[in-house]
Amino acid sequence: MGRYLKEAFEKLQAQYEILGDVRGLGLMIGLEIVIDKSSKAPSPLHASAISEYCRAHGLLLGHRPNGAISGNNIRILPPLIINRAEADEALAIFKDAMVHAEKTVKAQATIGTAWM
């Protein structure tokens, strides 16, 4: 199941500009959330938006907004007894969270930037 989840996150990595590095072994998977893949600049705002969305929809992730480095890392640590249906449900929630984060954080970043 770990390989299945990691490959699914790697597919999401190809689709979303804010999903940087995907790494892991077995069921422990780490995701790096970035502003964009070209700069690879950490984006704790996107990571927090993803984490909050997932929590509101019943998916708990390992995320500390004030983490050791920059708060842009998300840990995926499912139970060892996770099955395919549960993994697919978690992936669907996470994918929706990525869409939500891209929309909301971009909108927040542009507020107040217009010249008067």
Summary of the structure (lengths in Angstrom):
residues: 116
radius of gyration: 14.3
end to end distance: 53.9
largest distance: 56.8
contacts: 334
relative contact order: 0.18
helix: 47%
strand: 17%
